[in-house]
Amino acid sequence: MTTAAKTVGLETPGCTLNDAACDPQASSRPPTNFSKQVIIYPDVHSLTAVIANFKSKVAGSPPARFSGICGFDGFIDTFVRLNAPASMADFGPKVAAAAGISASYSAQHLGDKFGGNGPLFAAALNDIYAAAIDITYIGAMGRDVVLPIYQGALGGKTNRLYTLAAPAHSTCLEFTDGKVMLCDLAACEEVTWKRLLECMGYKVLDAELKSARFISAVNWGKLPHAGEIWSNLATRLAELKVPAKKVFFFMDLAEFETRPLADREDLIRRMEPITRQCQTILSFNLKEAWQMGEVFGGNYFGRKDATTVAKLAAFLRSRIAVDRIIIHPNNGAACASAAGTVYVPGPYCREPLISTGAGDNFGAGCLAAAMLQLDDAGLLLAGNCASGHFVRSGRSASFADMIKLVDAWATNTLGERLPTE
């Protein structure tokens, strides 16, 4: 049975469109195209046409070989899975009850792995294109030389590696309903535009930018100097006479709860000149979107239904000068652009094999689809399938894997696990 998509009206609680009281930059930048309607696809059966278009795009003749830059962080991740309590919902009250005394919990140490949003994104993007893509990774993979863990993880998935600093370190507590990241971020201070130029020089950087079809710049939340890097890359593209809108610029802020309001406002100011030069995609998870909405007076906290998530995407795009705003809860995603606002459900996994990296796989799926000129619904479908595959198997999907997954999803045969090989 086919379910129809539904169209709903748009509300923007907290502010009116381009309200200067809510957006101090509203009077200093051009108004953003804005759709007053939201299209909601309620389930996979409503996506028949979207799936057909997706398949035709990704299963056709191989595209031109894209090249580009991913960056700019790097982490060593130590993974720990809690046995009992297994969920964050159960773990939180137990920790609170143990305050002032002590507590002990059963856990599995799953070992160390290369990490960081940028490296995980780069690896996923390579796998989506089945290695038929040229990726340069710039990030924190070792103070002077690339560490063996990164050589092993990214050496076969990238064309060039440039390291700026030692990696940061995270301990990832994995639960059935999410994760807690305990991060030592001292090394992130060293990831700067000055350090990038010291390591690469303009000649090498310019060659990369002239051939780039995409830039993926993620984890602004942990990199205090990331905004300067993003702005300077866009400025350099313009100085090199790279045509405006040739390069896709994908941005994911990652967890930015510790960044003060002034930093968030500075980032918002940087978006308009970046968007003049590039096709910009700004991606949030739901918590991050709630927090960014608060900057503009929008109170969306705790509201998780599809319609509200989509309206929040439209709310943010009316105030931030980017081409696309994406919000991705764990059961779907919304995108707001000049074409309108759309919500696409995802193949939800109740008990993920792994959750760390799911957002990076989602973002890589979105960027990969955008470069193939899929529309917003197709872009979200690709992101949802990429993350849905990853959490079930622990490995990144290719386009062929995504097609298999969406076929199983559409026929109600998609399980909680996929083959790991």
C-alpha angles and dihedrals in degrees: 000000000000118000119207124232115244131223120217135184122255128245125183109198117199100025142027118239113293091356105176091208090062097034114039089192096052095096093047100054135052116271116263121240106253135190119214093204133070125207114212122195101201100195145352092275090063090056098069095118093040091052092048091052091046092053093048091052099045099035096050128093114320112273125236111286105266123210132192152128131283124188175329124232135057133195140178105224123205110199123212123176117202113225101189120041088027098181132063089229090062097036097055098061091045092054091047091050090052094054111130094018125048142263141201128205135187113250143164119230104218097186137243126309137176109266149164125118093261098052092044091048092049093049092048093048090052091051094047089058091042089241092303091124134080113231128182113196120205117182152093105316101133136340097253106353133029109266118240093247089061095041088055095044102040105018092088095038100050136049098219136013124202117183122205105176146348113292121259119236132238133184106208115205105201120207132174090251102038142313142270117220118206104195135193100199103175093115092054090075089069095060100097140143089248091054091047091056091046090055099040111017123212095277094060094038093049092052089053093048095047091057097038123119092174144021120199111197114177142165099043087158094068099033110072093193098042095105091062091050092050093049094047093050091054091045091050091051089056092046089053090053093242103166115261114259093014093111124062110221111199116192129185117179096200116197107344102164091123094053111099124236091258090060092050091050090049090053092050090053090054094056099075098059091042089052092049088062103031143035097254128208117183113192131194136177112229097265091050091049091053089051094048091047088057089060087066097041096263115139107203098140114144095009108125106159117120096246094053093045090053092047090051090054090053091045092055095045091053087060106033119064101232133119096235134018115197127190119188122192114178094265103047144332142244131213129194120194141139087285091062135261126302137178121205122188121229136220094265117212114205096197110026119203086220132357103183105097096022092111092048091052089049091053093046089052091052094049092045090053093045091056088055088054096246115163122249095273091050091047091054092045090055092049093047093049092047092053093039090055093046097052091049098046109019091235133093119257130239119216087260090054090051091054091051091049095049091048091053091045092051092050094045092244098112111119134195092263137044128195111282094216 
